[in-house]
Amino acid sequence: MHLDMMSVANYLSSLVQMTDQKEEYILAQALEIGLRQLWREEVLARYLRGELSREEAIEQVGITWVALADEQAEAVLEDIHWALTT
């Protein structure tokens, strides 16, 4: 989903009011959380493409995220298999 600038401004304003934190702090948190998520997604994508071993991926993002990626990849393969055989 694409957020327009007004939505982003509304979220920011709401968070400032709800948390009683400064905009700068919330924006810094948002940047940190977003970058962490993008990095994790890239590590998992590299793992699923076979560019990282399972052990390397676990070292970088943890067993929970790697297990979730494995489960999701398996579900996609099962869906594809089902679609091709029905």
PDB file with SEQRES, HELIX, SHEET and CRYST1 records, atoms N, CA, C and O in Angstrom:
SEQRES   1 A   86  MET HIS LEU ASP MET MET SER VAL ALA ASN TYR LEU SER          
SEQRES   2 A   86  SER LEU VAL GLN MET THR ASP GLN LYS GLU GLU TYR ILE          
SEQRES   3 A   86  LEU ALA GLN ALA LEU GLU ILE GLY LEU ARG GLN LEU TRP          
SEQRES   4 A   86  ARG GLU GLU VAL LEU ALA ARG TYR LEU ARG GLY GLU LEU          
SEQRES   5 A   86  SER ARG GLU GLU ALA ILE GLU GLN VAL GLY ILE THR TRP          
SEQRES   6 A   86  VAL ALA LEU ALA ASP GLU GLN ALA GLU ALA VAL LEU GLU          
SEQRES   7 A   86  ASP ILE HIS TRP ALA LEU THR THR                              
HELIX    1 AA1 MET A    5  THR A   19  1                                  15    
HELIX    2 AA2 GLU A   23  LEU A   48  1                                  26    
HELIX    3 AA3 ARG A   54  VAL A   61  1                                   8    
HELIX    4 AA4 ILE A   63  THR A   85  1                                  23    
CRYST1    1.000    1.000    1.000  90.00  90.00  90.00 P 1           1          
ATOM      1  N   MET A   1       0.847  -1.171   0.000  1.00  0.00           N  
ATOM      2  CA  MET A   1       0.000   0.000   0.000  1.00  0.00           C  
ATOM      3  C   MET A   1       0.889   1.230   0.000  1.00  0.00           C  
ATOM      4  O   MET A   1       1.896   1.278   0.706  1.00  0.00           O  
ATOM      5  N   HIS A   2       0.521   2.203  -0.779  1.00  0.00           N  
ATOM      6  CA  HIS A   2       1.272   3.444  -0.891  1.00  0.00           C  
ATOM      7  C   HIS A   2       0.642   4.490   0.017  1.00  0.00           C  
ATOM      8  O   HIS A   2      -0.564   4.733  -0.043  1.00  0.00           O  
ATOM      9  N   LEU A   3       1.464   5.106   0.854  1.00  0.00           N  
ATOM     10  CA  LEU A   3       0.971   6.169   1.722  1.00  0.00           C  
ATOM     11  C   LEU A   3       1.280   7.510   1.076  1.00  0.00           C  
ATOM     12  O   LEU A   3       2.421   7.757   0.683  1.00  0.00           O  
ATOM     13  N   ASP A   4       0.293   8.369   0.960  1.00  0.00           N  
ATOM     14  CA  ASP A   4       0.578   9.701   0.455  1.00  0.00           C  
ATOM     15  C   ASP A   4       1.146  10.546   1.590  1.00  0.00           C  
ATOM     16  O   ASP A   4       1.125  10.136   2.750  1.00  0.00           O  
ATOM     17  N   MET A   5       1.648  11.717   1.250  1.00  0.00           N  
ATOM     18  CA  MET A   5       2.311  12.566   2.243  1.00  0.00           C  
ATOM     19  C   MET A   5       1.355  13.001   3.355  1.00  0.00           C  
ATOM     20  O   MET A   5       1.776  13.147   4.502  1.00  0.00           O  
ATOM     21  N   MET A   6       0.088  13.209   3.037  1.00  0.00           N  
ATOM     22  CA  MET A   6      -0.870  13.607   4.069  1.00  0.00           C  
ATOM     23  C   MET A   6      -1.034  12.486   5.088  1.00  0.00           C  
ATOM     24  O   MET A   6      -1.110  12.747   6.288  1.00  0.00           O  
ATOM     25  N   SER A   7      -1.090  11.237   4.620  1.00  0.00           N  
ATOM     26  CA  SER A   7      -1.204  10.109   5.540  1.00  0.00           C  
ATOM     27  C   SER A   7       0.015  10.019   6.438  1.00  0.00           C  
ATOM     28  O   SER A   7      -0.113   9.782   7.639  1.00  0.00           O  
ATOM     29  N   VAL A   8       1.191  10.205   5.869  1.00  0.00           N  
ATOM     30  CA  VAL A   8       2.420  10.160   6.648  1.00  0.00           C  
ATOM     31  C   VAL A   8       2.398  11.262   7.698  1.00  0.00           C  
ATOM     32  O   VAL A   8       2.734  11.029   8.859  1.00  0.00           O  
ATOM     33  N   ALA A   9       2.005  12.450   7.293  1.00  0.00           N  
ATOM     34  CA  ALA A   9       1.927  13.567   8.236  1.00  0.00           C  
ATOM     35  C   ALA A   9       0.910  13.272   9.336  1.00  0.00           C  
ATOM     36  O   ALA A   9       1.143  13.605  10.498  1.00  0.00           O  
ATOM     37  N   ASN A  10      -0.208  12.652   8.983  1.00  0.00           N  
ATOM     38  CA  ASN A  10      -1.221  12.292   9.978  1.00  0.00           C  
ATOM     39  C   ASN A  10      -0.689  11.260  10.963  1.00  0.00           C  
ATOM     40  O   ASN A  10      -0.901  11.380  12.169  1.00  0.00           O  
ATOM     41  N   TYR A  11      -0.004  10.254  10.453  1.00  0.00           N  
ATOM     42  CA  TYR A  11       0.589   9.246  11.333  1.00  0.00           C  
ATOM     43  C   TYR A  11       1.591   9.895  12.285  1.00  0.00           C  
ATOM     44  O   TYR A  11       1.592   9.627  13.487  1.00  0.00           O  
ATOM     45  N   LEU A  12       2.431  10.741  11.733  1.00  0.00           N  
ATOM     46  CA  LEU A  12       3.444  11.410  12.549  1.00  0.00           C  
ATOM     47  C   LEU A  12       2.785  12.262  13.631  1.00  0.00           C  
ATOM     48  O   LEU A  12       3.165  12.191  14.799  1.00  0.00           O  
ATOM     49  N   SER A  13       1.809  13.058  13.243  1.00  0.00           N  
ATOM     50  CA  SER A  13       1.107  13.905  14.200  1.00  0.00           C  
ATOM     51  C   SER A  13       0.438  13.070  15.288  1.00  0.00           C  
ATOM     52  O   SER A  13       0.501  13.417  16.468  1.00  0.00           O  
ATOM     53  N   SER A  14      -0.197  11.981  14.897  1.00  0.00           N  
ATOM     54  CA  SER A  14      -0.858  11.104  15.866  1.00  0.00           C  
ATOM     55  C   SER A  14       0.143  10.494  16.832  1.00  0.00           C  
ATOM     56  O   SER A  14      -0.103  10.436  18.036  1.00  0.00           O  
ATOM     57  N   LEU A  15       1.276  10.038  16.300  1.00  0.00           N  
ATOM     58  CA  LEU A  15       2.286   9.436  17.162  1.00  0.00           C  
ATOM     59  C   LEU A  15       2.874  10.452  18.138  1.00  0.00           C  
ATOM     60  O   LEU A  15       3.140  10.126  19.295  1.00  0.00           O  
ATOM     61  N   VAL A  16       3.074  11.672  17.673  1.00  0.00           N  
ATOM     62  CA  VAL A  16       3.568  12.730  18.562  1.00  0.00           C  
ATOM     63  C   VAL A  16       2.593  12.917  19.723  1.00  0.00           C  
ATOM     64  O   VAL A  16       3.007  13.013  20.878  1.00  0.00           O  
ATOM     65  N   GLN A  17       1.318  12.969  19.414  1.00  0.00           N  
ATOM     66  CA  GLN A  17       0.310  13.168  20.457  1.00  0.00           C  
ATOM     67  C   GLN A  17       0.190  11.951  21.372  1.00  0.00           C  
ATOM     68  O   GLN A  17       0.109  12.103  22.591  1.00  0.00           O  
ATOM     69  N   MET A  18       0.177  10.766  20.809  1.00  0.00           N  
ATOM     70  CA  MET A  18      -0.011   9.554  21.604  1.00  0.00           C  
ATOM     71  C   MET A  18       1.172   9.253  22.513  1.00  0.00           C  
ATOM     72  O   MET A  18       0.996   8.773  23.633  1.00  0.00           O  
ATOM     73  N   THR A  19       2.381   9.537  22.028  1.00  0.00           N  
ATOM     74  CA  THR A  19       3.581   9.154  22.777  1.00  0.00           C  
ATOM     75  C   THR A  19       4.198  10.300  23.554  1.00  0.00           C  
ATOM     76  O   THR A  19       5.060  10.086  24.405  1.00  0.00           O  
ATOM     77  N   ASP A  20       3.763  11.507  23.266  1.00  0.00           N  
ATOM     78  CA  ASP A  20       4.339  12.699  23.891  1.00  0.00           C  
ATOM     79  C   ASP A  20       5.842  12.789  23.614  1.00  0.00           C  
ATOM     80  O   ASP A  20       6.617  13.243  24.455  1.00  0.00           O  
ATOM     81  N   GLN A  21       6.232  12.350  22.427  1.00  0.00           N  
ATOM     82  CA  GLN A  21       7.632  12.418  21.987  1.00  0.00           C  
ATOM     83  C   GLN A  21       7.762  13.489  20.919  1.00  0.00           C  
ATOM     84  O   GLN A  21       6.775  13.874  20.293  1.00  0.00           O  
ATOM     85  N   LYS A  22       8.968  13.965  20.716  1.00  0.00           N  
ATOM     86  CA  LYS A  22       9.221  14.960  19.673  1.00  0.00           C  
ATOM     87  C   LYS A  22       9.198  14.293  18.299  1.00  0.00           C  
ATOM     88  O   LYS A  22       9.507  13.110  18.156  1.00  0.00           O  
ATOM     89  N   GLU A  23       8.822  15.088  17.290  1.00  0.00           N  
ATOM     90  CA  GLU A  23       8.799  14.580  15.912  1.00  0.00           C  
ATOM     91  C   GLU A  23      10.140  13.988  15.512  1.00  0.00           C  
ATOM     92  O   GLU A  23      10.193  12.935  14.877  1.00  0.00           O  
ATOM     93  N   GLU A  24      11.209  14.653  15.875  1.00  0.00           N  
ATOM     94  CA  GLU A  24      12.549  14.206  15.489  1.00  0.00           C  
ATOM     95  C   GLU A  24      12.833  12.806  16.023  1.00  0.00           C  
ATOM     96  O   GLU A  24      13.408  11.969  15.328  1.00  0.00           O  
ATOM     97  N   TYR A  25      12.423  12.564  17.267  1.00  0.00           N  
ATOM     98  CA  TYR A  25      12.641  11.256  17.875  1.00  0.00           C  
ATOM     99  C   TYR A  25      11.842  10.186  17.132  1.00  0.00           C  
ATOM    100  O   TYR A  25      12.368   9.115  16.826  1.00  0.00           O  
ATOM    101  N   ILE A  26      10.589  10.472  16.846  1.00  0.00           N  
ATOM    102  CA  ILE A  26       9.733   9.516  16.145  1.00  0.00           C  
ATOM    103  C   ILE A  26      10.258   9.249  14.738  1.00  0.00           C  
ATOM    104  O   ILE A  26      10.263   8.106  14.280  1.00  0.00           O  
ATOM    105  N   LEU A  27      10.696  10.299  14.055  1.00  0.00           N  
ATOM    106  CA  LEU A  27      11.252  10.110  12.713  1.00  0.00           C  
ATOM    107  C   LEU A  27      12.536   9.283  12.763  1.00  0.00           C  
ATOM    108  O   LEU A  27      12.760   8.441  11.893  1.00  0.00           O  
ATOM    109  N   ALA A  28      13.372   9.511  13.760  1.00  0.00           N  
ATOM    110  CA  ALA A  28      14.599   8.722  13.901  1.00  0.00           C  
ATOM    111  C   ALA A  28      14.260   7.261  14.159  1.00  0.00           C  
ATOM    112  O   ALA A  28      14.893   6.370  13.592  1.00  0.00           O  
ATOM    113  N   GLN A  29      13.275   7.005  15.002  1.00  0.00           N  
ATOM    114  CA  GLN A  29      12.834   5.632  15.263  1.00  0.00           C  
ATOM    115  C   GLN A  29      12.294   4.983  13.995  1.00  0.00           C  
ATOM    116  O   GLN A  29      12.615   3.835  13.685  1.00  0.00           O  
ATOM    117  N   ALA A  30      11.469   5.735  13.266  1.00  0.00           N  
ATOM    118  CA  ALA A  30      10.883   5.211  12.032  1.00  0.00           C  
ATOM    119  C   ALA A  30      11.973   4.843  11.031  1.00  0.00           C  
ATOM    120  O   ALA A  30      11.900   3.797  10.386  1.00  0.00           O  
ATOM    121  N   LEU A  31      12.973   5.691  10.902  1.00  0.00           N  
ATOM    122  CA  LEU A  31      14.078   5.407   9.990  1.00  0.00           C  
ATOM    123  C   LEU A  31      14.839   4.167  10.430  1.00  0.00           C  
ATOM    124  O   LEU A  31      15.155   3.305   9.611  1.00  0.00           O  
ATOM    125  N   GLU A  32      15.132   4.075  11.717  1.00  0.00           N  
ATOM    126  CA  GLU A  32      15.865   2.918  12.225  1.00  0.00           C  
ATOM    127  C   GLU A  32      15.076   1.626  12.025  1.00  0.00           C  
ATOM    128  O   GLU A  32      15.624   0.626  11.560  1.00  0.00           O  
ATOM    129  N   ILE A  33      13.799   1.647  12.376  1.00  0.00           N  
ATOM    130  CA  ILE A  33      12.956   0.455  12.234  1.00  0.00           C  
ATOM    131  C   ILE A  33      12.809   0.071  10.767  1.00  0.00           C  
ATOM    132  O   ILE A  33      12.880  -1.108  10.419  1.00  0.00           O  
ATOM    133  N   GLY A  34      12.605   1.057   9.915  1.00  0.00           N  
ATOM    134  CA  GLY A  34      12.468   0.789   8.489  1.00  0.00           C  
ATOM    135  C   GLY A  34      13.729   0.212   7.880  1.00  0.00           C  
ATOM    136  O   GLY A  34      13.666  -0.733   7.093  1.00  0.00           O  
ATOM    137  N   LEU A  35      14.871   0.772   8.237  1.00  0.00           N  
ATOM    138  CA  LEU A  35      16.140   0.261   7.719  1.00  0.00           C  
ATOM    139  C   LEU A  35      16.402  -1.160   8.209  1.00  0.00           C  
ATOM    140  O   LEU A  35      16.875  -2.006   7.450  1.00  0.00           O  
ATOM    141  N   ARG A  36      16.096  -1.419   9.479  1.00  0.00           N  
ATOM    142  CA  ARG A  36      16.279  -2.761  10.030  1.00  0.00           C  
ATOM    143  C   ARG A  36      15.407  -3.761   9.274  1.00  0.00           C  
ATOM    144  O   ARG A  36      15.854  -4.862   8.953  1.00  0.00           O  
ATOM    145  N   GLN A  37      14.173  -3.378   8.993  1.00  0.00           N  
ATOM    146  CA  GLN A  37      13.269  -4.269   8.271  1.00  0.00           C  
ATOM    147  C   GLN A  37      13.746  -4.500   6.836  1.00  0.00           C  
ATOM    148  O   GLN A  37      13.734  -5.633   6.356  1.00  0.00           O  
ATOM    149  N   LEU A  38      14.162  -3.443   6.155  1.00  0.00           N  
ATOM    150  CA  LEU A  38      14.664  -3.600   4.788  1.00  0.00           C  
ATOM    151  C   LEU A  38      15.891  -4.495   4.758  1.00  0.00           C  
ATOM    152  O   LEU A  38      16.023  -5.337   3.869  1.00  0.00           O  
ATOM    153  N   TRP A  39      16.793  -4.323   5.725  1.00  0.00           N  
ATOM    154  CA  TRP A  39      17.998  -5.137   5.792  1.00  0.00           C  
ATOM    155  C   TRP A  39      17.630  -6.606   6.021  1.00  0.00           C  
ATOM    156  O   TRP A  39      18.170  -7.494   5.361  1.00  0.00           O  
ATOM    157  N   ARG A  40      16.707  -6.858   6.961  1.00  0.00           N  
ATOM    158  CA  ARG A  40      16.282  -8.221   7.261  1.00  0.00           C  
ATOM    159  C   ARG A  40      15.660  -8.863   6.015  1.00  0.00           C  
ATOM    160  O   ARG A  40      15.948 -10.018   5.699  1.00  0.00           O  
ATOM    161  N   GLU A  41      14.812  -8.116   5.315  1.00  0.00           N  
ATOM    162  CA  GLU A  41      14.181  -8.653   4.110  1.00  0.00           C  
ATOM    163  C   GLU A  41      15.216  -8.991   3.046  1.00  0.00           C  
ATOM    164  O   GLU A  41      15.079  -9.995   2.346  1.00  0.00           O  
ATOM    165  N   GLU A  42      16.245  -8.168   2.918  1.00  0.00           N  
ATOM    166  CA  GLU A  42      17.292  -8.444   1.932  1.00  0.00           C  
ATOM    167  C   GLU A  42      18.100  -9.677   2.319  1.00  0.00           C  
ATOM    168  O   GLU A  42      18.416 -10.503   1.462  1.00  0.00           O  
ATOM    169  N   VAL A  43      18.437  -9.812   3.597  1.00  0.00           N  
ATOM    170  CA  VAL A  43      19.151 -11.010   4.056  1.00  0.00           C  
ATOM    171  C   VAL A  43      18.319 -12.253   3.762  1.00  0.00           C  
ATOM    172  O   VAL A  43      18.847 -13.240   3.250  1.00  0.00           O  
ATOM    173  N   LEU A  44      17.035 -12.220   4.075  1.00  0.00           N  
ATOM    174  CA  LEU A  44      16.172 -13.383   3.837  1.00  0.00           C  
ATOM    175  C   LEU A  44      16.006 -13.668   2.347  1.00  0.00           C  
ATOM    176  O   LEU A  44      15.954 -14.829   1.942  1.00  0.00           O  
ATOM    177  N   ALA A  45      15.924 -12.631   1.539  1.00  0.00           N  
ATOM    178  CA  ALA A  45      15.832 -12.826   0.086  1.00  0.00           C  
ATOM    179  C   ALA A  45      17.097 -13.494  -0.438  1.00  0.00           C  
ATOM    180  O   ALA A  45      17.029 -14.396  -1.273  1.00  0.00           O  
ATOM    181  N   ARG A  46      18.243 -13.054   0.048  1.00  0.00           N  
ATOM    182  CA  ARG A  46      19.508 -13.664  -0.370  1.00  0.00           C  
ATOM    183  C   ARG A  46      19.565 -15.130   0.059  1.00  0.00           C  
ATOM    184  O   ARG A  46      20.054 -15.982  -0.683  1.00  0.00           O  
ATOM    185  N   TYR A  47      19.067 -15.415   1.249  1.00  0.00           N  
ATOM    186  CA  TYR A  47      19.012 -16.799   1.732  1.00  0.00           C  
ATOM    187  C   TYR A  47      18.115 -17.645   0.825  1.00  0.00           C  
ATOM    188  O   TYR A  47      18.505 -18.735   0.407  1.00  0.00           O  
ATOM    189  N   LEU A  48      16.925 -17.147   0.525  1.00  0.00           N  
ATOM    190  CA  LEU A  48      15.988 -17.916  -0.289  1.00  0.00           C  
ATOM    191  C   LEU A  48      16.478 -18.094  -1.724  1.00  0.00           C  
ATOM    192  O   LEU A  48      16.119 -19.069  -2.385  1.00  0.00           O  
ATOM    193  N   ARG A  49      17.299 -17.156  -2.211  1.00  0.00           N  
ATOM    194  CA  ARG A  49      17.887 -17.300  -3.553  1.00  0.00           C  
ATOM    195  C   ARG A  49      19.118 -18.199  -3.543  1.00  0.00           C  
ATOM    196  O   ARG A  49      19.690 -18.481  -4.596  1.00  0.00           O  
ATOM    197  N   GLY A  50      19.527 -18.649  -2.363  1.00  0.00           N  
ATOM    198  CA  GLY A  50      20.686 -19.530  -2.261  1.00  0.00           C  
ATOM    199  C   GLY A  50      22.011 -18.802  -2.212  1.00  0.00           C  
ATOM    200  O   GLY A  50      23.064 -19.420  -2.370  1.00  0.00           O  
ATOM    201  N   GLU A  51      21.975 -17.500  -1.995  1.00  0.00           N  
ATOM    202  CA  GLU A  51      23.206 -16.716  -1.931  1.00  0.00           C  
ATOM    203  C   GLU A  51      23.827 -16.724  -0.538  1.00  0.00           C  
ATOM    204  O   GLU A  51      25.002 -16.393  -0.381  1.00  0.00           O  
ATOM    205  N   LEU A  52      23.054 -17.097   0.463  1.00  0.00           N  
ATOM    206  CA  LEU A  52      23.526 -17.255   1.840  1.00  0.00           C  
ATOM    207  C   LEU A  52      23.115 -18.633   2.326  1.00  0.00           C  
ATOM    208  O   LEU A  52      22.047 -19.131   1.970  1.00  0.00           O  
ATOM    209  N   SER A  53      23.956 -19.243   3.132  1.00  0.00           N  
ATOM    210  CA  SER A  53      23.565 -20.517   3.735  1.00  0.00           C  
ATOM    211  C   SER A  53      22.551 -20.258   4.837  1.00  0.00           C  
ATOM    212  O   SER A  53      22.394 -19.131   5.306  1.00  0.00           O  
ATOM    213  N   ARG A  54      21.878 -21.304   5.238  1.00  0.00           N  
ATOM    214  CA  ARG A  54      20.897 -21.182   6.325  1.00  0.00           C  
ATOM    215  C   ARG A  54      21.594 -20.696   7.597  1.00  0.00           C  
ATOM    216  O   ARG A  54      21.070 -19.854   8.326  1.00  0.00           O  
ATOM    217  N   GLU A  55      22.770 -21.235   7.844  1.00  0.00           N  
ATOM    218  CA  GLU A  55      23.513 -20.851   9.048  1.00  0.00           C  
ATOM    219  C   GLU A  55      23.888 -19.365   9.019  1.00  0.00           C  
ATOM    220  O   GLU A  55      23.786 -18.672  10.031  1.00  0.00           O  
ATOM    221  N   GLU A  56      24.320 -18.885   7.850  1.00  0.00           N  
ATOM    222  CA  GLU A  56      24.660 -17.459   7.732  1.00  0.00           C  
ATOM    223  C   GLU A  56      23.436 -16.579   7.959  1.00  0.00           C  
ATOM    224  O   GLU A  56      23.509 -15.555   8.638  1.00  0.00           O  
ATOM    225  N   ALA A  57      22.320 -16.988   7.385  1.00  0.00           N  
ATOM    226  CA  ALA A  57      21.088 -16.218   7.556  1.00  0.00           C  
ATOM    227  C   ALA A  57      20.665 -16.205   9.026  1.00  0.00           C  
ATOM    228  O   ALA A  57      20.258 -15.167   9.546  1.00  0.00           O  
ATOM    229  N   ILE A  58      20.759 -17.345   9.688  1.00  0.00           N  
ATOM    230  CA  ILE A  58      20.409 -17.414  11.107  1.00  0.00           C  
ATOM    231  C   ILE A  58      21.317 -16.501  11.925  1.00  0.00           C  
ATOM    232  O   ILE A  58      20.851 -15.809  12.830  1.00  0.00           O  
ATOM    233  N   GLU A  59      22.606 -16.498  11.613  1.00  0.00           N  
ATOM    234  CA  GLU A  59      23.534 -15.616  12.327  1.00  0.00           C  
ATOM    235  C   GLU A  59      23.156 -14.148  12.168  1.00  0.00           C  
ATOM    236  O   GLU A  59      23.306 -13.355  13.097  1.00  0.00           O  
ATOM    237  N   GLN A  60      22.666 -13.796  10.986  1.00  0.00           N  
ATOM    238  CA  GLN A  60      22.378 -12.394  10.698  1.00  0.00           C  
ATOM    239  C   GLN A  60      21.011 -11.932  11.196  1.00  0.00           C  
ATOM    240  O   GLN A  60      20.886 -10.819  11.707  1.00  0.00           O  
ATOM    241  N   VAL A  61      19.974 -12.782  11.054  1.00  0.00           N  
ATOM    242  CA  VAL A  61      18.629 -12.318  11.407  1.00  0.00           C  
ATOM    243  C   VAL A  61      17.947 -13.154  12.482  1.00  0.00           C  
ATOM    244  O   VAL A  61      16.908 -12.754  13.008  1.00  0.00           O  
ATOM    245  N   GLY A  62      18.509 -14.293  12.809  1.00  0.00           N  
ATOM    246  CA  GLY A  62      17.930 -15.136  13.850  1.00  0.00           C  
ATOM    247  C   GLY A  62      17.092 -16.276  13.300  1.00  0.00           C  
ATOM    248  O   GLY A  62      16.556 -16.211  12.194  1.00  0.00           O  
ATOM    249  N   ILE A  63      16.999 -17.312  14.104  1.00  0.00           N  
ATOM    250  CA  ILE A  63      16.298 -18.535  13.695  1.00  0.00           C  
ATOM    251  C   ILE A  63      14.817 -18.295  13.441  1.00  0.00           C  
ATOM    252  O   ILE A  63      14.235 -18.910  12.547  1.00  0.00           O  
ATOM    253  N   THR A  64      14.204 -17.409  14.214  1.00  0.00           N  
ATOM    254  CA  THR A  64      12.763 -17.175  14.065  1.00  0.00           C  
ATOM    255  C   THR A  64      12.442 -16.646  12.679  1.00  0.00           C  
ATOM    256  O   THR A  64      11.505 -17.121  12.037  1.00  0.00           O  
ATOM    257  N   TRP A  65      13.208 -15.668  12.209  1.00  0.00           N  
ATOM    258  CA  TRP A  65      12.954 -15.081  10.887  1.00  0.00           C  
ATOM    259  C   TRP A  65      13.261 -16.067   9.774  1.00  0.00           C  
ATOM    260  O   TRP A  65      12.536 -16.122   8.781  1.00  0.00           O  
ATOM    261  N   VAL A  66      14.327 -16.848   9.925  1.00  0.00           N  
ATOM    262  CA  VAL A  66      14.675 -17.834   8.900  1.00  0.00           C  
ATOM    263  C   VAL A  66      13.609 -18.932   8.840  1.00  0.00           C  
ATOM    264  O   VAL A  66      13.222 -19.362   7.753  1.00  0.00           O  
ATOM    265  N   ALA A  67      13.141 -19.379   9.986  1.00  0.00           N  
ATOM    266  CA  ALA A  67      12.090 -20.403  10.009  1.00  0.00           C  
ATOM    267  C   ALA A  67      10.815 -19.872   9.356  1.00  0.00           C  
ATOM    268  O   ALA A  67      10.159 -20.593   8.604  1.00  0.00           O  
ATOM    269  N   LEU A  68      10.464 -18.636   9.633  1.00  0.00           N  
ATOM    270  CA  LEU A  68       9.285 -18.033   9.006  1.00  0.00           C  
ATOM    271  C   LEU A  68       9.456 -17.957   7.487  1.00  0.00           C  
ATOM    272  O   LEU A  68       8.523 -18.258   6.743  1.00  0.00           O  
ATOM    273  N   ALA A  69      10.630 -17.560   7.031  1.00  0.00           N  
ATOM    274  CA  ALA A  69      10.897 -17.488   5.592  1.00  0.00           C  
ATOM    275  C   ALA A  69      10.786 -18.874   4.965  1.00  0.00           C  
ATOM    276  O   ALA A  69      10.238 -19.019   3.873  1.00  0.00           O  
ATOM    277  N   ASP A  70      11.303 -19.890   5.648  1.00  0.00           N  
ATOM    278  CA  ASP A  70      11.195 -21.265   5.145  1.00  0.00           C  
ATOM    279  C   ASP A  70       9.735 -21.693   5.026  1.00  0.00           C  
ATOM    280  O   ASP A  70       9.330 -22.280   4.023  1.00  0.00           O  
ATOM    281  N   GLU A  71       8.950 -21.393   6.058  1.00  0.00           N  
ATOM    282  CA  GLU A  71       7.528 -21.763   6.046  1.00  0.00           C  
ATOM    283  C   GLU A  71       6.785 -21.062   4.919  1.00  0.00           C  
ATOM    284  O   GLU A  71       5.968 -21.676   4.233  1.00  0.00           O  
ATOM    285  N   GLN A  72       7.066 -19.779   4.726  1.00  0.00           N  
ATOM    286  CA  GLN A  72       6.390 -19.029   3.675  1.00  0.00           C  
ATOM    287  C   GLN A  72       6.799 -19.524   2.294  1.00  0.00           C  
ATOM    288  O   GLN A  72       5.961 -19.637   1.400  1.00  0.00           O  
ATOM    289  N   ALA A  73       8.080 -19.818   2.119  1.00  0.00           N  
ATOM    290  CA  ALA A  73       8.547 -20.333   0.831  1.00  0.00           C  
ATOM    291  C   ALA A  73       7.899 -21.687   0.534  1.00  0.00           C  
ATOM    292  O   ALA A  73       7.505 -21.950  -0.603  1.00  0.00           O  
ATOM    293  N   GLU A  74       7.789 -22.537   1.542  1.00  0.00           N  
ATOM    294  CA  GLU A  74       7.152 -23.839   1.367  1.00  0.00           C  
ATOM    295  C   GLU A  74       5.681 -23.675   1.002  1.00  0.00           C  
ATOM    296  O   GLU A  74       5.171 -24.400   0.147  1.00  0.00           O  
ATOM    297  N   ALA A  75       4.998 -22.735   1.639  1.00  0.00           N  
ATOM    298  CA  ALA A  75       3.585 -22.494   1.338  1.00  0.00           C  
ATOM    299  C   ALA A  75       3.407 -22.031  -0.108  1.00  0.00           C  
ATOM    300  O   ALA A  75       2.464 -22.447  -0.781  1.00  0.00           O  
ATOM    301  N   VAL A  76       4.291 -21.189  -0.576  1.00  0.00           N  
ATOM    302  CA  VAL A  76       4.217 -20.718  -1.963  1.00  0.00           C  
ATOM    303  C   VAL A  76       4.420 -21.885  -2.912  1.00  0.00           C  
ATOM    304  O   VAL A  76       3.689 -22.014  -3.894  1.00  0.00           O  
ATOM    305  N   LEU A  77       5.401 -22.738  -2.638  1.00  0.00           N  
ATOM    306  CA  LEU A  77       5.643 -23.898  -3.490  1.00  0.00           C  
ATOM    307  C   LEU A  77       4.444 -24.848  -3.497  1.00  0.00           C  
ATOM    308  O   LEU A  77       4.092 -25.406  -4.536  1.00  0.00           O  
ATOM    309  N   GLU A  78       3.825 -25.026  -2.335  1.00  0.00           N  
ATOM    310  CA  GLU A  78       2.630 -25.877  -2.273  1.00  0.00           C  
ATOM    311  C   GLU A  78       1.495 -25.277  -3.098  1.00  0.00           C  
ATOM    312  O   GLU A  78       0.780 -26.004  -3.788  1.00  0.00           O  
ATOM    313  N   ASP A  79       1.325 -23.962  -3.033  1.00  0.00           N  
ATOM    314  CA  ASP A  79       0.292 -23.299  -3.832  1.00  0.00           C  
ATOM    315  C   ASP A  79       0.561 -23.455  -5.320  1.00  0.00           C  
ATOM    316  O   ASP A  79      -0.363 -23.705  -6.095  1.00  0.00           O  
ATOM    317  N   ILE A  80       1.801 -23.313  -5.721  1.00  0.00           N  
ATOM    318  CA  ILE A  80       2.156 -23.456  -7.131  1.00  0.00           C  
ATOM    319  C   ILE A  80       1.900 -24.898  -7.580  1.00  0.00           C  
ATOM    320  O   ILE A  80       1.334 -25.131  -8.648  1.00  0.00           O  
ATOM    321  N   HIS A  81       2.318 -25.851  -6.762  1.00  0.00           N  
ATOM    322  CA  HIS A  81       2.081 -27.253  -7.090  1.00  0.00           C  
ATOM    323  C   HIS A  81       0.592 -27.539  -7.218  1.00  0.00           C  
ATOM    324  O   HIS A  81       0.169 -28.222  -8.150  1.00  0.00           O  
ATOM    325  N   TRP A  82      -0.202 -27.022  -6.291  1.00  0.00           N  
ATOM    326  CA  TRP A  82      -1.657 -27.215  -6.340  1.00  0.00           C  
ATOM    327  C   TRP A  82      -2.229 -26.620  -7.631  1.00  0.00           C  
ATOM    328  O   TRP A  82      -3.057 -27.243  -8.294  1.00  0.00           O  
ATOM    329  N   ALA A  83      -1.779 -25.406  -7.981  1.00  0.00           N  
ATOM    330  CA  ALA A  83      -2.294 -24.732  -9.174  1.00  0.00           C  
ATOM    331  C   ALA A  83      -1.938 -25.496 -10.441  1.00  0.00           C  
ATOM    332  O   ALA A  83      -2.728 -25.532 -11.385  1.00  0.00           O  
ATOM    333  N   LEU A  84      -0.780 -26.096 -10.471  1.00  0.00           N  
ATOM    334  CA  LEU A  84      -0.344 -26.824 -11.664  1.00  0.00           C  
ATOM    335  C   LEU A  84      -0.967 -28.206 -11.782  1.00  0.00           C  
ATOM    336  O   LEU A  84      -0.977 -28.791 -12.866  1.00  0.00           O  
ATOM    337  N   THR A  85      -1.488 -28.734 -10.681  1.00  0.00           N  
ATOM    338  CA  THR A  85      -2.025 -30.094 -10.727  1.00  0.00           C  
ATOM    339  C   THR A  85      -3.557 -30.132 -10.697  1.00  0.00           C  
ATOM    340  O   THR A  85      -4.149 -31.212 -10.711  1.00  0.00           O  
ATOM    341  N   THR A  86      -4.197 -28.968 -10.657  1.00  0.00           N  
ATOM    342  CA  THR A  86      -5.663 -28.973 -10.673  1.00  0.00           C  
ATOM    343  C   THR A  86      -6.207 -28.498 -11.988  1.00  0.00           C  
ATOM    344  O   THR A  86      -7.423 -28.441 -12.169  1.00  0.00           O  
TER     345      THR A  86                                                      
END                                                                             
